Amino acid sequence: MHVRTKALAGAVAAVAVLIAAAPAGASFPGRNGRLVFADPSQSIKSNEPSKDALVTVRPDGTHRRVVVRMPGVTDAAWSADGRQIVFAARTVDRASAYNSYEIFTVRANGSHLRRLTHNSVADLSPSWSRSGHSIALVRVPYDKYYRPVYDSAELRLLNLDNGKERVVVHGSVREARLSPDSKLIAYTTGQDVFVVPPTGRNPMQVASMADAYLDGALAWETPFPDHPGVYGGTLLFTDYPNVGACDYCSTGVWAASNAEDAYFYRPHTPSDPSRITPWGAYSPWRATWSPNARRIDYCQPGGLVPVAHRGIYTYFAESWRLFTMKRDGTDAREVAPLLGCPTDWQPLPKKK
């Protein structure tokens, strides 16, 4: 277990606090819809090795549906009404063409694919505003050695009505996520989590992982559907050990409680992050809350699995095991194997 040595002001957030607070995760409340993720194995099955698939499935892993195929699909997120998906993908069919990543939207049925950005650097980590009129994103250049230059990265807000962009934060931004009410944007710097209003003024640190790197996977608290006033802005994120190169070896999903309350009501100080995935779980990664605020899904590595094309095994893909648990971290159990880790959970409108 890694000791978190950079404590922030305030009491340590215990798991019991997370139970009392509204849970974090899928940005918008509603009925539980479909999970969305990127599946690289679909390109092999379709005989298009450069095109990954944006895929949705039911929460039990069944009824898989390919939404769109594009190179390098990643960072998918649902809109507040559950009708559209925003994601990043390459515009160049070459895996090393990191600077060709742009932001796209598409309807859940695969129609109305729309490109939103046009740049010579990578645009990644998009998330919707509640109104659907703007999108937060991270713009980062890659050097000639295919390494991200985070000192030159920017957190930006894109207005979908007029196409104009505004720089919110410049430098040391790796991932970003708009809060459900769009009052704040959370972003990571590599070891710290900050929140900042869309104006870019007065960013505030809400979590720090002194002996680990942040793997991102930010997820905001979802207000309780039956108690819309109960909302403190808890944030989820993933970490991994600060021990050199490390692929898929995160040590847990952590929560920083009351991030929004701490920003707008400064006497209400943030707390140290608390781990909510079970200890002993092998490399849990990327938690997302159910829109009905009752469960959390997360992934664990499942190893390499052979993928068949026309009856011949021609490719080994990284597989994932999808887990679910209660919002207090108990009752963790495996749901289904998947060839991709879900990044968001679709909110559906309430039945009339």
Secondary structure as the mmCIF struct_conf table of DSSP 4:
data_model
#
loop_
_struct_conf.conf_type_id
_struct_conf.id
_struct_conf.beg_label_comp_id
_struct_conf.beg_label_asym_id
_struct_conf.beg_label_seq_id
_struct_conf.end_label_comp_id
_struct_conf.end_label_asym_id
_struct_conf.end_label_seq_id
HELX_LH_PP_P HELX_LH_PP_P1 ALA A 7 LEU A 8
BEND BEND1 ALA A 9 GLY A 10
HELX_RH_AL_P HELX_RH_AL_P1 VAL A 15 ALA A 20
BEND BEND2 ALA A 21 ALA A 21
HELX_LH_PP_P HELX_LH_PP_P2 ALA A 22 PRO A 23
STRN STRN1 ALA A 24 GLY A 25
BEND BEND3 ALA A 26 PHE A 28
BEND BEND4 GLY A 30 GLY A 30
STRN STRN2 ARG A 31 ASP A 39
TURN_TY1_P TURN_TY1_P1 PRO A 40 PRO A 40
HELX_RH_AL_P HELX_RH_AL_P2 SER A 41 LYS A 45
TURN_TY1_P TURN_TY1_P2 SER A 46 ASN A 47
TURN_TY1_P TURN_TY1_P3 PRO A 49 SER A 50
STRN STRN3 ASP A 52 VAL A 57
TURN_TY1_P TURN_TY1_P4 PRO A 59 ASP A 60
BEND BEND5 GLY A 61 GLY A 61
BEND BEND6 HIS A 63 HIS A 63
STRN STRN4 ARG A 65 MET A 70
TURN_TY1_P TURN_TY1_P5 PRO A 71 GLY A 72
STRN STRN5 THR A 74 TRP A 78
TURN_TY1_P TURN_TY1_P6 ALA A 80 ASP A 81
BEND BEND7 GLY A 82 ARG A 83
STRN STRN6 GLN A 84 ARG A 90
BEND BEND8 THR A 91 ASP A 93
TURN_TY1_P TURN_TY1_P7 ALA A 95 SER A 96
HELX_RH_3T_P HELX_RH_3T_P1 TYR A 98 SER A 100
STRN STRN7 TYR A 101 ARG A 107
TURN_TY1_P TURN_TY1_P8 ALA A 108 ASN A 109
BEND BEND9 GLY A 110 GLY A 110
STRN STRN8 ARG A 114 ARG A 115
BEND BEND10 SER A 120 VAL A 121
STRN STRN9 ALA A 122 TRP A 128
TURN_TY1_P TURN_TY1_P9 ARG A 130 SER A 131
BEND BEND11 GLY A 132 HIS A 133
STRN STRN10 SER A 134 VAL A 140
STRN STRN11 TYR A 142 TYR A 142
TURN_TY1_P TURN_TY1_P10 LYS A 144 TYR A 145
BEND BEND12 TYR A 146 TYR A 146
STRN STRN12 PRO A 148 PRO A 148
HELX_RH_3T_P HELX_RH_3T_P2 TYR A 150 SER A 152
STRN STRN13 GLU A 154 ASN A 159
TURN_TY1_P TURN_TY1_P11 LEU A 160 ASN A 162
STRN STRN14 GLU A 165 HIS A 170
BEND BEND13 GLY A 171 SER A 172
STRN STRN15 GLU A 175 LEU A 178
TURN_TY1_P TURN_TY1_P12 PRO A 180 ASP A 181
BEND BEND14 SER A 182 LYS A 183
STRN STRN16 ILE A 185 THR A 188
BEND BEND15 GLY A 190 GLN A 191
STRN STRN17 ASP A 192 VAL A 196
TURN_TY1_P TURN_TY1_P13 PRO A 198 THR A 199
BEND BEND16 ASN A 202 ASN A 202
STRN STRN18 MET A 204 SER A 208
TURN_TY1_P TURN_TY1_P14 ALA A 210 ASP A 211
STRN STRN19 ALA A 212 GLU A 221
HELX_LH_PP_P HELX_LH_PP_P3 THR A 222 PRO A 223
STRN STRN20 PHE A 224 PHE A 224
TURN_TY1_P TURN_TY1_P15 PRO A 225 ASP A 226
STRN STRN21 HIS A 227 HIS A 227
TURN_TY1_P TURN_TY1_P16 PRO A 228 GLY A 229
STRN STRN22 LEU A 235 PRO A 241
BEND BEND17 ASN A 242 GLY A 244
BEND BEND18 ASP A 247 TYR A 248
STRN STRN23 GLY A 252 ALA A 256
TURN_TY1_P TURN_TY1_P17 SER A 257 ASN A 258
HELX_RH_AL_P HELX_RH_AL_P3 ALA A 259 PHE A 264
BEND BEND19 TYR A 265 TYR A 265
TURN_TY1_P TURN_TY1_P18 ARG A 266 PRO A 267
BEND BEND20 HIS A 268 HIS A 268
STRN STRN24 SER A 274 ARG A 275
BEND BEND21 THR A 277 THR A 277
HELX_LH_PP_P HELX_LH_PP_P4 PRO A 278 PRO A 278
TURN_TY1_P TURN_TY1_P19 TRP A 279 GLY A 280
BEND BEND22 TYR A 282 SER A 283
STRN STRN25 TRP A 285 TRP A 289
TURN_TY1_P TURN_TY1_P20 PRO A 291 ASN A 292
BEND BEND23 ALA A 293 ARG A 294
STRN STRN26 ARG A 295 HIS A 309
TURN_TY1_P TURN_TY1_P21 ARG A 310 GLY A 311
STRN STRN27 ILE A 312 LYS A 326
TURN_TY1_P TURN_TY1_P22 ARG A 327 ASP A 328
BEND BEND24 GLY A 329 GLY A 329
BEND BEND25 ASP A 331 ASP A 331
STRN STRN28 ARG A 333 LEU A 338
BEND BEND26 LEU A 339 GLY A 340
STRN STRN29 ASP A 344 LEU A 348
HELX_LH_PP_P HELX_LH_PP_P5 PRO A 349 LYS A 351
#
